Amino acid sequence: MEGRLPAHLEAGAIMRLAESEGGFATVLAKGQRDAGTILIVTLCHGKGAVLHERMPQLDGSRKFIAAKRENPENPYEFSEYLARRQRQDSDMWLIEVDIADPERFVARLDETR
């Protein structure tokens, strides 16, 4: 498994980190227990949803990158995008985190890797 933390453990750690920082996290889709891809939707007070997924970097690391932002004029587009992603990858974990400072939260996740 190349030293990768099992997906269910990483998902639990993400949720605990959110709660320790005064936020709330929930699993919207539970993927493959050990090797599922983890995607995170961040919100601030229920607004401004951003989908983050890990992308390989030039230095070999894999950081969470904002892959899709909710359009406030058409919020259904974001929901439809998430549903489409779930259909494409049934092993995917989708975690929603509502936290006061989403950018800082995602940066902390990258620091802990």
Backbone bond lengths (Angstrom), bond angles and torsions (degrees), N, CA, C in turn:
res aa  C-N    CA-C-N  psi(-1)  N-CA   C-N-CA  omega(-1)  CA-C   N-CA-C  phi
1 M - - - 1.436 - - 1.532 111.74 -
2 E 1.289 118.02 8.41 1.451 124.62 172.43 1.525 113.65 58.72
3 G 1.317 119.41 31.84 1.448 121.65 176.67 1.519 114.69 73.77
4 R 1.297 117.58 10.24 1.461 121.56 -179.66 1.524 110.07 -80.54
5 L 1.312 115.98 137.06 1.453 121.72 177.28 1.533 108.75 -68.17
6 P 1.342 118.74 133.64 1.467 119.86 177.93 1.528 111.07 -55.79
7 A 1.312 116.03 142.64 1.466 122.20 -173.65 1.528 112.25 -56.96
8 H 1.326 118.17 -40.59 1.472 118.89 -177.65 1.526 111.54 -65.98
9 L 1.330 117.55 -33.37 1.464 120.38 177.36 1.524 110.69 -71.66
10 E 1.323 116.69 -42.31 1.460 120.11 178.73 1.532 110.90 -64.27
11 A 1.322 117.07 -40.82 1.465 120.78 178.19 1.530 110.16 -60.72
12 G 1.309 116.56 -43.75 1.464 120.43 178.10 1.516 112.12 -62.90
13 A 1.324 116.73 -39.97 1.466 120.71 178.80 1.528 111.29 -65.47
14 I 1.323 117.17 -39.69 1.472 121.15 177.86 1.525 109.81 -61.98
15 M 1.309 116.68 -43.13 1.460 120.63 -179.91 1.526 111.49 -65.69
16 R 1.333 117.06 -42.30 1.469 120.29 178.93 1.525 111.30 -65.63
17 L 1.335 117.50 -39.03 1.458 120.58 177.94 1.533 110.22 -62.23
18 A 1.322 116.94 -44.32 1.466 120.40 178.85 1.528 110.74 -59.36
19 E 1.314 116.42 -46.00 1.458 120.45 -179.17 1.522 111.32 -66.81
20 S 1.326 118.06 -36.57 1.469 120.60 179.41 1.528 111.74 -68.10
21 E 1.334 116.67 -21.01 1.463 121.09 178.36 1.530 111.92 -99.61
22 G 1.324 116.29 15.13 1.462 120.39 175.61 1.514 114.78 84.83
23 G 1.310 116.95 10.39 1.454 121.25 -179.94 1.510 111.79 -99.51
24 F 1.315 114.83 -170.99 1.457 122.64 179.10 1.520 108.03 -134.34
25 A 1.312 116.28 137.49 1.467 120.25 178.95 1.519 109.36 -134.94
26 T 1.321 114.43 146.70 1.462 120.38 176.88 1.523 109.53 -146.18
27 V 1.316 115.31 150.42 1.460 121.01 177.09 1.521 107.81 -88.13
28 L 1.332 116.17 118.14 1.463 121.19 177.78 1.526 111.46 -87.59
29 A 1.339 115.69 -29.81 1.465 121.00 177.84 1.522 107.95 -147.22
30 K 1.312 115.40 129.00 1.459 120.78 -179.98 1.520 108.34 -101.28
31 G 1.331 115.61 120.68 1.454 121.30 -178.09 1.513 112.74 -96.76
32 Q 1.311 114.96 -157.38 1.459 122.07 -179.41 1.532 109.19 -62.74
33 R 1.303 116.58 131.72 1.467 123.54 -171.31 1.519 113.99 -54.93
34 D 1.315 117.84 -43.54 1.462 119.84 -173.80 1.516 114.83 -103.50
35 A 1.315 118.40 -30.58 1.466 118.77 -170.91 1.521 114.46 -128.44
36 G 1.304 118.66 13.24 1.451 120.03 -179.26 1.520 112.89 -68.12
37 T 1.312 116.30 148.10 1.456 122.69 175.53 1.525 108.79 -71.23
38 I 1.335 117.22 141.37 1.457 121.02 179.06 1.517 109.42 -109.98
39 L 1.333 115.35 124.99 1.458 122.68 173.89 1.523 107.05 -118.51
40 I 1.317 115.72 145.15 1.464 120.92 -177.35 1.516 109.27 -125.07
41 V 1.327 115.75 130.40 1.461 121.73 171.47 1.521 106.27 -103.02
42 T 1.329 116.46 120.31 1.461 120.08 177.00 1.519 109.47 -104.14
43 L 1.330 113.92 145.11 1.463 122.56 176.23 1.522 108.01 -137.94
44 C 1.311 115.68 160.47 1.464 121.49 172.33 1.518 107.04 -126.73
45 H 1.326 116.03 110.89 1.463 122.43 -176.61 1.528 111.68 55.74
46 G 1.341 115.67 39.82 1.462 121.74 175.84 1.520 114.90 78.29
47 K 1.332 117.64 8.29 1.467 119.76 -176.96 1.528 110.86 -129.49
48 G 1.335 114.63 162.70 1.465 120.27 173.85 1.516 113.79 69.91
49 A 1.317 118.09 46.60 1.462 121.88 -177.59 1.527 111.58 -61.90
50 V 1.336 114.32 134.92 1.462 121.93 176.44 1.526 107.46 -134.08
51 L 1.323 116.04 130.73 1.461 121.47 176.84 1.526 108.67 -92.95
52 H 1.328 115.77 127.58 1.470 122.17 178.80 1.529 108.67 -115.82
53 E 1.311 115.12 134.95 1.462 119.07 172.74 1.514 109.14 -138.64
54 R 1.332 114.06 155.29 1.461 119.00 -178.42 1.513 110.84 -75.12
55 M 1.323 113.96 135.06 1.462 120.64 178.17 1.523 108.04 -130.65
56 P 1.323 116.89 140.43 1.467 119.60 178.05 1.529 110.60 -66.25
57 Q 1.333 115.23 139.58 1.457 122.52 178.35 1.530 109.39 -105.87
58 L 1.304 116.82 165.45 1.467 121.14 -179.83 1.517 112.86 -59.65
59 D 1.342 117.36 -31.28 1.464 120.63 -178.81 1.532 112.81 -82.62
60 G 1.337 117.09 3.76 1.458 121.23 178.56 1.521 113.88 93.79
61 S 1.322 117.47 -11.26 1.464 120.13 178.62 1.531 109.49 -75.95
62 R 1.312 115.36 168.89 1.474 121.10 177.64 1.522 106.55 -129.35
63 K 1.319 116.28 106.67 1.462 121.76 -177.45 1.521 110.91 -107.20
64 F 1.332 114.20 153.56 1.457 119.55 174.97 1.523 108.47 -73.41
65 I 1.324 115.78 127.37 1.458 123.73 -179.56 1.529 108.36 -121.24
66 A 1.325 116.37 140.97 1.467 120.33 175.75 1.529 108.28 -68.76
67 A 1.318 116.68 109.96 1.460 122.33 -175.40 1.528 112.55 -95.75
68 K 1.328 116.82 -26.09 1.475 120.25 -177.43 1.522 108.17 -156.44
69 R 1.321 115.50 135.64 1.468 121.66 177.28 1.522 109.58 -115.66
70 E 1.327 115.13 141.23 1.453 120.20 177.87 1.533 109.62 -68.70
71 N 1.306 116.10 133.54 1.458 122.21 174.42 1.527 106.87 -89.04
72 P 1.340 118.52 114.59 1.464 119.92 -177.24 1.529 113.04 -59.85
73 E 1.318 116.68 -22.99 1.471 120.78 179.53 1.531 111.65 -78.88
74 N 1.352 116.43 -21.09 1.464 120.84 -179.12 1.538 109.41 -145.65
75 P 1.341 117.20 72.37 1.469 119.64 -177.06 1.530 113.84 -65.02
76 Y 1.328 117.31 -21.63 1.466 119.95 -179.54 1.528 111.68 -67.44
77 E 1.306 116.51 -28.60 1.465 120.88 178.02 1.527 110.52 -58.60
78 F 1.334 117.12 -40.95 1.465 121.94 179.51 1.526 110.19 -64.94
79 S 1.318 116.81 -45.98 1.474 121.12 178.68 1.518 111.20 -61.50
80 E 1.318 116.16 -41.04 1.466 120.37 178.67 1.526 110.68 -65.28
81 Y 1.310 117.29 -38.27 1.467 121.47 177.81 1.533 110.11 -62.42
82 L 1.329 116.60 -44.88 1.474 120.17 179.03 1.531 110.71 -62.59
83 A 1.312 117.17 -42.59 1.466 120.86 179.01 1.528 110.84 -62.47
84 R 1.324 116.18 -40.70 1.466 120.43 178.18 1.524 110.76 -63.98
85 R 1.326 117.49 -42.19 1.462 121.19 178.09 1.523 111.00 -61.65
86 Q 1.327 117.07 -40.16 1.460 120.69 178.99 1.522 111.23 -64.59
87 R 1.307 117.15 -39.23 1.468 119.88 178.49 1.530 110.38 -66.35
88 Q 1.322 117.56 -35.67 1.459 122.01 -178.96 1.532 112.49 -73.11
89 D 1.334 116.99 -29.85 1.465 120.95 -174.92 1.525 109.61 -137.99
90 S 1.309 116.39 90.21 1.472 120.24 -177.56 1.529 112.83 -70.26
91 D 1.337 117.90 -13.25 1.467 121.63 177.71 1.522 112.79 -88.01
92 M 1.320 117.66 0.27 1.455 123.25 -175.17 1.523 112.27 -75.68
93 W 1.330 115.27 138.55 1.458 122.06 170.33 1.519 106.93 -96.75
94 L 1.313 117.17 134.33 1.456 121.98 176.53 1.522 107.49 -123.11
95 I 1.327 115.62 115.81 1.462 121.41 -176.92 1.524 108.41 -116.28
96 E 1.312 116.19 128.64 1.459 120.75 176.78 1.522 109.02 -102.00
97 V 1.340 115.72 129.78 1.464 121.75 -179.04 1.522 108.11 -124.74
98 D 1.324 116.75 120.70 1.463 121.98 175.03 1.527 105.98 -106.39
99 I 1.327 115.37 114.25 1.463 120.54 -171.81 1.526 109.53 -147.71
100 A 1.320 116.77 153.74 1.469 121.57 -174.98 1.526 113.41 -62.69
101 D 1.325 118.26 -36.37 1.468 120.96 -177.58 1.533 109.20 -130.63
102 P 1.340 117.02 82.16 1.468 120.33 -175.72 1.525 114.45 -58.15
103 E 1.341 117.81 -39.06 1.470 119.98 -178.29 1.522 110.94 -63.69
104 R 1.318 116.06 -42.90 1.471 120.11 178.37 1.513 110.85 -64.53
105 F 1.327 116.72 -39.35 1.458 121.32 179.48 1.530 110.56 -60.51
106 V 1.317 116.94 -48.15 1.468 120.73 -179.50 1.528 110.09 -64.27
107 A 1.324 117.45 -39.08 1.460 120.91 177.09 1.527 110.76 -61.31
108 R 1.315 117.51 -38.66 1.481 121.17 177.73 1.519 110.97 -64.44
109 L 1.333 117.01 -37.72 1.463 119.84 177.85 1.526 110.42 -61.54
110 D 1.319 117.08 -42.20 1.462 120.78 179.91 1.530 111.44 -67.94
111 E 1.339 117.43 -32.50 1.466 121.40 178.75 1.520 111.78 -66.59
112 T 1.324 117.07 -33.98 1.456 120.88 -174.39 1.518 113.51 -78.88
113 R 1.304 118.20 -7.17 1.463 121.43 -178.28 1.492 111.62 -82.90
